[in-house]
């Protein structure tokens, strides 16, 4: 499950808005908003890879954002 809060935080830190990220991954801005509002369930590995490069994420950040597991 994608940690959307961390992803949004990194986007803010890097000064990248939803429209810019949508353009980077090749989707419409409305699609990007849906991806971010559905807890990232529809973010593909390819899109995650593009986002990671654009946000200059470390391996640890990639793991904590895109491959996080929530344990109750």
PDB file of N, CA, C and O in Angstrom, chain B, residues numbered from 101:
ATOM      1  N   UNK B 101       0.840  -1.176   0.000  1.00  0.00           N
ATOM      2  CA  UNK B 101       0.000   0.000   0.000  1.00  0.00           C
ATOM      3  C   UNK B 101       0.891   1.248   0.000  1.00  0.00           C
ATOM      4  O   UNK B 101       1.895   1.312   0.709  1.00  0.00           O
ATOM      5  N   UNK B 102       0.512   2.201  -0.784  1.00  0.00           N
ATOM      6  CA  UNK B 102       1.282   3.439  -0.912  1.00  0.00           C
ATOM      7  C   UNK B 102       0.946   4.381   0.248  1.00  0.00           C
ATOM      8  O   UNK B 102      -0.216   4.567   0.609  1.00  0.00           O
ATOM      9  N   UNK B 103       1.993   4.964   0.815  1.00  0.00           N
ATOM     10  CA  UNK B 103       1.803   5.941   1.887  1.00  0.00           C
ATOM     11  C   UNK B 103       1.627   7.314   1.231  1.00  0.00           C
ATOM     12  O   UNK B 103       2.593   8.030   0.971  1.00  0.00           O
ATOM     13  N   UNK B 104       0.372   7.653   0.977  1.00  0.00           N
ATOM     14  CA  UNK B 104       0.039   8.885   0.261  1.00  0.00           C
ATOM     15  C   UNK B 104       0.484  10.130   1.024  1.00  0.00           C
ATOM     16  O   UNK B 104       0.910  11.109   0.411  1.00  0.00           O
ATOM     17  N   UNK B 105       0.391  10.106   2.342  1.00  0.00           N
ATOM     18  CA  UNK B 105       0.793  11.275   3.134  1.00  0.00           C
ATOM     19  C   UNK B 105       2.277  11.578   2.936  1.00  0.00           C
ATOM     20  O   UNK B 105       2.657  12.735   2.755  1.00  0.00           O
ATOM     21  N   UNK B 106       3.108  10.550   2.968  1.00  0.00           N
ATOM     22  CA  UNK B 106       4.547  10.755   2.751  1.00  0.00           C
ATOM     23  C   UNK B 106       4.815  11.212   1.318  1.00  0.00           C
ATOM     24  O   UNK B 106       5.655  12.082   1.087  1.00  0.00           O
ATOM     25  N   UNK B 107       4.102  10.625   0.362  1.00  0.00           N
ATOM     26  CA  UNK B 107       4.284  11.006  -1.036  1.00  0.00           C
ATOM     27  C   UNK B 107       3.920  12.473  -1.244  1.00  0.00           C
ATOM     28  O   UNK B 107       4.661  13.214  -1.891  1.00  0.00           O
ATOM     29  N   UNK B 108       2.791  12.887  -0.701  1.00  0.00           N
ATOM     30  CA  UNK B 108       2.393  14.298  -0.816  1.00  0.00           C
ATOM     31  C   UNK B 108       3.404  15.208  -0.120  1.00  0.00           C
ATOM     32  O   UNK B 108       3.716  16.290  -0.619  1.00  0.00           O
ATOM     33  N   UNK B 109       3.911  14.773   1.023  1.00  0.00           N
ATOM     34  CA  UNK B 109       4.910  15.557   1.745  1.00  0.00           C
ATOM     35  C   UNK B 109       6.170  15.764   0.923  1.00  0.00           C
ATOM     36  O   UNK B 109       6.715  16.867   0.881  1.00  0.00           O
ATOM     37  N   UNK B 110       6.634  14.706   0.269  1.00  0.00           N
ATOM     38  CA  UNK B 110       7.831  14.823  -0.575  1.00  0.00           C
ATOM     39  C   UNK B 110       7.563  15.724  -1.778  1.00  0.00           C
ATOM     40  O   UNK B 110       8.437  16.480  -2.201  1.00  0.00           O
ATOM     41  N   UNK B 111       6.358  15.641  -2.322  1.00  0.00           N
ATOM     42  CA  UNK B 111       6.009  16.519  -3.443  1.00  0.00           C
ATOM     43  C   UNK B 111       6.063  17.978  -2.997  1.00  0.00           C
ATOM     44  O   UNK B 111       6.584  18.826  -3.721  1.00  0.00           O
ATOM     45  N   UNK B 112       5.535  18.273  -1.822  1.00  0.00           N
ATOM     46  CA  UNK B 112       5.563  19.639  -1.292  1.00  0.00           C
ATOM     47  C   UNK B 112       7.007  20.077  -1.072  1.00  0.00           C
ATOM     48  O   UNK B 112       7.387  21.185  -1.451  1.00  0.00           O
ATOM     49  N   UNK B 113       7.817  19.202  -0.458  1.00  0.00           N
ATOM     50  CA  UNK B 113       9.234  19.529  -0.221  1.00  0.00           C
ATOM     51  C   UNK B 113       9.953  19.880  -1.513  1.00  0.00           C
ATOM     52  O   UNK B 113      10.804  20.768  -1.536  1.00  0.00           O
ATOM     53  N   UNK B 114       9.609  19.181  -2.588  1.00  0.00           N
ATOM     54  CA  UNK B 114      10.280  19.389  -3.873  1.00  0.00           C
ATOM     55  C   UNK B 114       9.608  20.464  -4.722  1.00  0.00           C
ATOM     56  O   UNK B 114      10.080  20.784  -5.813  1.00  0.00           O
ATOM     57  N   UNK B 115       8.502  21.023  -4.219  1.00  0.00           N
ATOM     58  CA  UNK B 115       7.814  22.076  -4.954  1.00  0.00           C
ATOM     59  C   UNK B 115       7.106  21.583  -6.202  1.00  0.00           C
ATOM     60  O   UNK B 115       6.974  22.319  -7.180  1.00  0.00           O
ATOM     61  N   UNK B 116       6.650  20.332  -6.167  1.00  0.00           N
ATOM     62  CA  UNK B 116       5.968  19.740  -7.319  1.00  0.00           C
ATOM     63  C   UNK B 116       4.496  19.565  -6.970  1.00  0.00           C
ATOM     64  O   UNK B 116       4.157  18.929  -5.972  1.00  0.00           O
ATOM     65  N   UNK B 117       3.623  20.134  -7.800  1.00  0.00           N
ATOM     66  CA  UNK B 117       2.193  19.994  -7.541  1.00  0.00           C
ATOM     67  C   UNK B 117       1.626  18.792  -8.306  1.00  0.00           C
ATOM     68  O   UNK B 117       2.333  18.133  -9.069  1.00  0.00           O
ATOM     69  N   UNK B 118       0.351  18.526  -8.086  1.00  0.00           N
ATOM     70  CA  UNK B 118      -0.303  17.359  -8.699  1.00  0.00           C
ATOM     71  C   UNK B 118      -0.288  17.439 -10.222  1.00  0.00           C
ATOM     72  O   UNK B 118      -0.057  16.434 -10.895  1.00  0.00           O
ATOM     73  N   UNK B 119      -0.529  18.613 -10.763  1.00  0.00           N
ATOM     74  CA  UNK B 119      -0.552  18.771 -12.217  1.00  0.00           C
ATOM     75  C   UNK B 119       0.816  18.464 -12.825  1.00  0.00           C
ATOM     76  O   UNK B 119       0.904  17.805 -13.861  1.00  0.00           O
ATOM     77  N   UNK B 120       1.878  18.941 -12.181  1.00  0.00           N
ATOM     78  CA  UNK B 120       3.225  18.681 -12.682  1.00  0.00           C
ATOM     79  C   UNK B 120       3.547  17.188 -12.622  1.00  0.00           C
ATOM     80  O   UNK B 120       4.124  16.637 -13.559  1.00  0.00           O
ATOM     81  N   UNK B 121       3.174  16.533 -11.516  1.00  0.00           N
ATOM     82  CA  UNK B 121       3.457  15.112 -11.379  1.00  0.00           C
ATOM     83  C   UNK B 121       2.637  14.301 -12.381  1.00  0.00           C
ATOM     84  O   UNK B 121       3.126  13.321 -12.941  1.00  0.00           O
ATOM     85  N   UNK B 122       1.397  14.711 -12.603  1.00  0.00           N
ATOM     86  CA  UNK B 122       0.554  14.031 -13.595  1.00  0.00           C
ATOM     87  C   UNK B 122       1.223  14.079 -14.971  1.00  0.00           C
ATOM     88  O   UNK B 122       1.252  13.084 -15.695  1.00  0.00           O
ATOM     89  N   UNK B 123       1.752  15.233 -15.311  1.00  0.00           N
ATOM     90  CA  UNK B 123       2.434  15.399 -16.603  1.00  0.00           C
ATOM     91  C   UNK B 123       3.661  14.494 -16.669  1.00  0.00           C
ATOM     92  O   UNK B 123       3.927  13.878 -17.701  1.00  0.00           O
ATOM     93  N   UNK B 124       4.405  14.414 -15.571  1.00  0.00           N
ATOM     94  CA  UNK B 124       5.611  13.565 -15.519  1.00  0.00           C
ATOM     95  C   UNK B 124       5.294  12.094 -15.770  1.00  0.00           C
ATOM     96  O   UNK B 124       6.015  11.407 -16.493  1.00  0.00           O
ATOM     97  N   UNK B 125       4.201  11.618 -15.161  1.00  0.00           N
ATOM     98  CA  UNK B 125       3.891  10.194 -15.299  1.00  0.00           C
ATOM     99  C   UNK B 125       2.982   9.903 -16.490  1.00  0.00           C
ATOM    100  O   UNK B 125       2.654   8.749 -16.766  1.00  0.00           O
ATOM    101  N   UNK B 126       2.575  10.967 -17.197  1.00  0.00           N
ATOM    102  CA  UNK B 126       1.824  10.785 -18.430  1.00  0.00           C
ATOM    103  C   UNK B 126       0.340  10.510 -18.257  1.00  0.00           C
ATOM    104  O   UNK B 126      -0.256   9.773 -19.042  1.00  0.00           O
ATOM    105  N   UNK B 127      -0.260  11.105 -17.222  1.00  0.00           N
ATOM    106  CA  UNK B 127      -1.701  10.953 -17.023  1.00  0.00           C
ATOM    107  C   UNK B 127      -2.344  12.331 -16.913  1.00  0.00           C
ATOM    108  O   UNK B 127      -1.665  13.333 -16.688  1.00  0.00           O
ATOM    109  N   UNK B 128      -3.647  12.363 -17.073  1.00  0.00           N
ATOM    110  CA  UNK B 128      -4.407  13.591 -16.900  1.00  0.00           C
ATOM    111  C   UNK B 128      -4.401  13.976 -15.424  1.00  0.00           C
ATOM    112  O   UNK B 128      -4.274  13.113 -14.556  1.00  0.00           O
ATOM    113  N   UNK B 129      -4.537  15.267 -15.140  1.00  0.00           N
ATOM    114  CA  UNK B 129      -4.503  15.702 -13.744  1.00  0.00           C
ATOM    115  C   UNK B 129      -5.644  15.103 -12.934  1.00  0.00           C
ATOM    116  O   UNK B 129      -5.473  14.828 -11.746  1.00  0.00           O
ATOM    117  N   UNK B 130      -6.806  14.895 -13.550  1.00  0.00           N
ATOM    118  CA  UNK B 130      -7.921  14.283 -12.816  1.00  0.00           C
ATOM    119  C   UNK B 130      -7.595  12.835 -12.440  1.00  0.00           C
ATOM    120  O   UNK B 130      -7.994  12.362 -11.376  1.00  0.00           O
ATOM    121  N   UNK B 131      -6.882  12.147 -13.299  1.00  0.00           N
ATOM    122  CA  UNK B 131      -6.452  10.775 -13.000  1.00  0.00           C
ATOM    123  C   UNK B 131      -5.462  10.784 -11.843  1.00  0.00           C
ATOM    124  O   UNK B 131      -5.502   9.915 -10.972  1.00  0.00           O
ATOM    125  N   UNK B 132      -4.582  11.764 -11.843  1.00  0.00           N
ATOM    126  CA  UNK B 132      -3.598  11.873 -10.755  1.00  0.00           C
ATOM    127  C   UNK B 132      -4.303  12.117  -9.427  1.00  0.00           C
ATOM    128  O   UNK B 132      -3.953  11.504  -8.418  1.00  0.00           O
ATOM    129  N   UNK B 133      -5.281  12.997  -9.418  1.00  0.00           N
ATOM    130  CA  UNK B 133      -6.029  13.260  -8.184  1.00  0.00           C
ATOM    131  C   UNK B 133      -6.722  11.994  -7.691  1.00  0.00           C
ATOM    132  O   UNK B 133      -6.743  11.732  -6.488  1.00  0.00           O
ATOM    133  N   UNK B 134      -7.292  11.204  -8.606  1.00  0.00           N
ATOM    134  CA  UNK B 134      -7.933   9.951  -8.210  1.00  0.00           C
ATOM    135  C   UNK B 134      -6.919   8.974  -7.628  1.00  0.00           C
ATOM    136  O   UNK B 134      -7.193   8.317  -6.623  1.00  0.00           O
ATOM    137  N   UNK B 135      -5.765   8.877  -8.248  1.00  0.00           N
ATOM    138  CA  UNK B 135      -4.728   7.983  -7.740  1.00  0.00           C
ATOM    139  C   UNK B 135      -4.332   8.379  -6.314  1.00  0.00           C
ATOM    140  O   UNK B 135      -4.120   7.518  -5.460  1.00  0.00           O
ATOM    141  N   UNK B 136      -4.236   9.664  -6.073  1.00  0.00           N
ATOM    142  CA  UNK B 136      -3.815  10.143  -4.759  1.00  0.00           C
ATOM    143  C   UNK B 136      -4.945  10.067  -3.729  1.00  0.00           C
ATOM    144  O   UNK B 136      -4.677  10.002  -2.530  1.00  0.00           O
ATOM    145  N   UNK B 137      -6.182  10.073  -4.171  1.00  0.00           N
ATOM    146  CA  UNK B 137      -7.310   9.990  -3.245  1.00  0.00           C
ATOM    147  C   UNK B 137      -7.741   8.564  -2.954  1.00  0.00           C
ATOM    148  O   UNK B 137      -8.526   8.336  -2.033  1.00  0.00           O
ATOM    149  N   UNK B 138      -7.248   7.607  -3.712  1.00  0.00           N
ATOM    150  CA  UNK B 138      -7.601   6.209  -3.500  1.00  0.00           C
ATOM    151  C   UNK B 138      -6.476   5.462  -2.798  1.00  0.00           C
ATOM    152  O   UNK B 138      -6.265   4.273  -3.035  1.00  0.00           O
ATOM    153  N   UNK B 139      -5.764   6.161  -1.942  1.00  0.00           N
ATOM    154  CA  UNK B 139      -4.653   5.582  -1.186  1.00  0.00           C
ATOM    155  C   UNK B 139      -3.582   4.959  -2.081  1.00  0.00           C
ATOM    156  O   UNK B 139      -2.856   4.059  -1.658  1.00  0.00           O
ATOM    157  N   UNK B 140      -3.491   5.440  -3.310  1.00  0.00           N
ATOM    158  CA  UNK B 140      -2.429   4.991  -4.191  1.00  0.00           C
ATOM    159  C   UNK B 140      -2.594   3.604  -4.749  1.00  0.00           C
ATOM    160  O   UNK B 140      -1.650   3.038  -5.299  1.00  0.00           O
ATOM    161  N   UNK B 141      -3.789   3.041  -4.615  1.00  0.00           N
ATOM    162  CA  UNK B 141      -4.013   1.677  -5.079  1.00  0.00           C
ATOM    163  C   UNK B 141      -3.773   1.505  -6.569  1.00  0.00           C
ATOM    164  O   UNK B 141      -3.465   0.401  -7.018  1.00  0.00           O
ATOM    165  N   UNK B 142      -3.905   2.564  -7.334  1.00  0.00           N
ATOM    166  CA  UNK B 142      -3.772   2.472  -8.782  1.00  0.00           C
ATOM    167  C   UNK B 142      -2.455   3.023  -9.309  1.00  0.00           C
ATOM    168  O   UNK B 142      -2.338   3.288 -10.505  1.00  0.00           O
ATOM    169  N   UNK B 143      -1.475   3.199  -8.455  1.00  0.00           N
ATOM    170  CA  UNK B 143      -0.165   3.673  -8.905  1.00  0.00           C
ATOM    171  C   UNK B 143       0.656   2.460  -9.337  1.00  0.00           C
ATOM    172  O   UNK B 143       0.932   1.560  -8.543  1.00  0.00           O
ATOM    173  N   UNK B 144       1.035   2.458 -10.604  1.00  0.00           N
ATOM    174  CA  UNK B 144       1.799   1.328 -11.143  1.00  0.00           C
ATOM    175  C   UNK B 144       3.270   1.431 -10.733  1.00  0.00           C
ATOM    176  O   UNK B 144       3.735   2.475 -10.274  1.00  0.00           O
ATOM    177  N   UNK B 145       3.977   0.335 -10.910  1.00  0.00           N
ATOM    178  CA  UNK B 145       5.416   0.319 -10.616  1.00  0.00           C
ATOM    179  C   UNK B 145       6.142   1.324 -11.505  1.00  0.00           C
ATOM    180  O   UNK B 145       7.051   2.016 -11.047  1.00  0.00           O
ATOM    181  N   UNK B 146       5.746   1.406 -12.764  1.00  0.00           N
ATOM    182  CA  UNK B 146       6.373   2.352 -13.693  1.00  0.00           C
ATOM    183  C   UNK B 146       6.156   3.787 -13.213  1.00  0.00           C
ATOM    184  O   UNK B 146       7.085   4.595 -13.215  1.00  0.00           O
ATOM    185  N   UNK B 147       4.916   4.102 -12.800  1.00  0.00           N
ATOM    186  CA  UNK B 147       4.618   5.448 -12.310  1.00  0.00           C
ATOM    187  C   UNK B 147       5.378   5.741 -11.021  1.00  0.00           C
ATOM    188  O   UNK B 147       5.885   6.847 -10.832  1.00  0.00           O
ATOM    189  N   UNK B 148       5.457   4.753 -10.138  1.00  0.00           N
ATOM    190  CA  UNK B 148       6.198   4.919  -8.890  1.00  0.00           C
ATOM    191  C   UNK B 148       7.669   5.192  -9.176  1.00  0.00           C
ATOM    192  O   UNK B 148       8.296   6.017  -8.512  1.00  0.00           O
ATOM    193  N   UNK B 149       8.209   4.501 -10.159  1.00  0.00           N
ATOM    194  CA  UNK B 149       9.612   4.696 -10.535  1.00  0.00           C
ATOM    195  C   UNK B 149       9.851   6.112 -11.060  1.00  0.00           C
ATOM    196  O   UNK B 149      10.844   6.750 -10.710  1.00  0.00           O
ATOM    197  N   UNK B 150       8.952   6.591 -11.887  1.00  0.00           N
ATOM    198  CA  UNK B 150       9.070   7.954 -12.425  1.00  0.00           C
ATOM    199  C   UNK B 150       8.974   8.973 -11.294  1.00  0.00           C
ATOM    200  O   UNK B 150       9.755   9.923 -11.238  1.00  0.00           O
ATOM    201  N   UNK B 151       8.012   8.770 -10.391  1.00  0.00           N
ATOM    202  CA  UNK B 151       7.853   9.680  -9.261  1.00  0.00           C
ATOM    203  C   UNK B 151       9.092   9.687  -8.387  1.00  0.00           C
ATOM    204  O   UNK B 151       9.543  10.746  -7.950  1.00  0.00           O
ATOM    205  N   UNK B 152       9.642   8.514  -8.131  1.00  0.00           N
ATOM    206  CA  UNK B 152      10.834   8.403  -7.283  1.00  0.00           C
ATOM    207  C   UNK B 152      12.000   9.180  -7.879  1.00  0.00           C
ATOM    208  O   UNK B 152      12.728   9.859  -7.155  1.00  0.00           O
ATOM    209  N   UNK B 153      12.180   9.084  -9.188  1.00  0.00           N
ATOM    210  CA  UNK B 153      13.261   9.816  -9.847  1.00  0.00           C
ATOM    211  C   UNK B 153      13.014  11.316  -9.796  1.00  0.00           C
ATOM    212  O   UNK B 153      13.923  12.094  -9.510  1.00  0.00           O
ATOM    213  N   UNK B 154      11.782  11.715 -10.073  1.00  0.00           N
ATOM    214  CA  UNK B 154      11.444  13.142 -10.081  1.00  0.00           C
ATOM    215  C   UNK B 154      11.626  13.758  -8.693  1.00  0.00           C
ATOM    216  O   UNK B 154      12.055  14.905  -8.568  1.00  0.00           O
ATOM    217  N   UNK B 155      11.295  12.984  -7.645  1.00  0.00           N
ATOM    218  CA  UNK B 155      11.394  13.481  -6.274  1.00  0.00           C
ATOM    219  C   UNK B 155      12.761  13.202  -5.657  1.00  0.00           C
ATOM    220  O   UNK B 155      13.010  13.560  -4.506  1.00  0.00           O
ATOM    221  N   UNK B 156      13.650  12.561  -6.424  1.00  0.00           N
ATOM    222  CA  UNK B 156      15.002  12.229  -5.964  1.00  0.00           C
ATOM    223  C   UNK B 156      14.957  11.470  -4.626  1.00  0.00           C
ATOM    224  O   UNK B 156      15.638  11.834  -3.668  1.00  0.00           O
ATOM    225  N   UNK B 157      14.144  10.415  -4.587  1.00  0.00           N
ATOM    226  CA  UNK B 157      13.970   9.637  -3.363  1.00  0.00           C
ATOM    227  C   UNK B 157      15.106   8.644  -3.161  1.00  0.00           C
ATOM    228  O   UNK B 157      15.616   8.064  -4.120  1.00  0.00           O
ATOM    229  N   UNK B 158      15.490   8.458  -1.924  1.00  0.00           N
ATOM    230  CA  UNK B 158      16.464   7.417  -1.591  1.00  0.00           C
ATOM    231  C   UNK B 158      15.756   6.068  -1.623  1.00  0.00           C
ATOM    232  O   UNK B 158      14.528   6.008  -1.690  1.00  0.00           O
ATOM    233  N   UNK B 159      16.539   4.975  -1.575  1.00  0.00           N
ATOM    234  CA  UNK B 159      15.934   3.641  -1.555  1.00  0.00           C
ATOM    235  C   UNK B 159      15.040   3.469  -0.331  1.00  0.00           C
ATOM    236  O   UNK B 159      13.970   2.867  -0.417  1.00  0.00           O
ATOM    237  N   UNK B 160      15.477   3.991   0.795  1.00  0.00           N
ATOM    238  CA  UNK B 160      14.683   3.888   2.024  1.00  0.00           C
ATOM    239  C   UNK B 160      13.363   4.643   1.873  1.00  0.00           C
ATOM    240  O   UNK B 160      12.320   4.166   2.321  1.00  0.00           O
ATOM    241  N   UNK B 161      13.405   5.817   1.245  1.00  0.00           N
ATOM    242  CA  UNK B 161      12.184   6.588   1.036  1.00  0.00           C
ATOM    243  C   UNK B 161      11.244   5.881   0.068  1.00  0.00           C
ATOM    244  O   UNK B 161      10.032   5.857   0.280  1.00  0.00           O
ATOM    245  N   UNK B 162      11.798   5.311  -0.986  1.00  0.00           N
ATOM    246  CA  UNK B 162      10.979   4.558  -1.940  1.00  0.00           C
ATOM    247  C   UNK B 162      10.259   3.426  -1.222  1.00  0.00           C
ATOM    248  O   UNK B 162       9.058   3.226  -1.404  1.00  0.00           O
ATOM    249  N   UNK B 163      11.003   2.685  -0.403  1.00  0.00           N
ATOM    250  CA  UNK B 163      10.397   1.570   0.329  1.00  0.00           C
ATOM    251  C   UNK B 163       9.324   2.051   1.296  1.00  0.00           C
ATOM    252  O   UNK B 163       8.258   1.443   1.387  1.00  0.00           O
ATOM    253  N   UNK B 164       9.593   3.136   2.019  1.00  0.00           N
ATOM    254  CA  UNK B 164       8.624   3.597   3.015  1.00  0.00           C
ATOM    255  C   UNK B 164       7.390   4.240   2.379  1.00  0.00           C
ATOM    256  O   UNK B 164       6.321   4.254   2.990  1.00  0.00           O
ATOM    257  N   UNK B 165       7.524   4.767   1.168  1.00  0.00           N
ATOM    258  CA  UNK B 165       6.385   5.403   0.507  1.00  0.00           C
ATOM    259  C   UNK B 165       5.596   4.404  -0.333  1.00  0.00           C
ATOM    260  O   UNK B 165       4.377   4.301  -0.191  1.00  0.00           O
ATOM    261  N   UNK B 166       6.273   3.675  -1.199  1.00  0.00           N
ATOM    262  CA  UNK B 166       5.568   2.840  -2.165  1.00  0.00           C
ATOM    263  C   UNK B 166       5.357   1.394  -1.727  1.00  0.00           C
ATOM    264  O   UNK B 166       4.521   0.696  -2.301  1.00  0.00           O
ATOM    265  N   UNK B 167       6.087   0.940  -0.738  1.00  0.00           N
ATOM    266  CA  UNK B 167       5.962  -0.443  -0.323  1.00  0.00           C
ATOM    267  C   UNK B 167       5.691  -0.583   1.166  1.00  0.00           C
ATOM    268  O   UNK B 167       6.118  -1.552   1.793  1.00  0.00           O
ATOM    269  N   UNK B 168       4.983   0.383   1.728  1.00  0.00           N
ATOM    270  CA  UNK B 168       4.694   0.345   3.152  1.00  0.00           C
ATOM    271  C   UNK B 168       3.576  -0.647   3.448  1.00  0.00           C
ATOM    272  O   UNK B 168       2.651  -0.825   2.656  1.00  0.00           O
ATOM    273  N   UNK B 169       3.684  -1.272   4.580  1.00  0.00           N
ATOM    274  CA  UNK B 169       2.645  -2.169   5.041  1.00  0.00           C
ATOM    275  C   UNK B 169       2.052  -1.611   6.311  1.00  0.00           C
ATOM    276  O   UNK B 169       2.771  -1.255   7.245  1.00  0.00           O
ATOM    277  N   UNK B 170       0.752  -1.540   6.339  1.00  0.00           N
ATOM    278  CA  UNK B 170       0.094  -1.066   7.544  1.00  0.00           C
ATOM    279  C   UNK B 170      -0.308  -2.280   8.368  1.00  0.00           C
ATOM    280  O   UNK B 170      -1.037  -3.150   7.894  1.00  0.00           O
ATOM    281  N   UNK B 171       0.167  -2.331   9.592  1.00  0.00           N
ATOM    282  CA  UNK B 171      -0.152  -3.433  10.475  1.00  0.00           C
ATOM    283  C   UNK B 171      -1.040  -2.899  11.574  1.00  0.00           C
ATOM    284  O   UNK B 171      -0.688  -1.937  12.257  1.00  0.00           O
ATOM    285  N   UNK B 172      -2.179  -3.513  11.742  1.00  0.00           N
ATOM    286  CA  UNK B 172      -3.111  -3.045  12.771  1.00  0.00           C
ATOM    287  C   UNK B 172      -2.775  -3.669  14.116  1.00  0.00           C
ATOM    288  O   UNK B 172      -3.450  -3.397  15.109  1.00  0.00           O
TER     289      UNK B 172
END
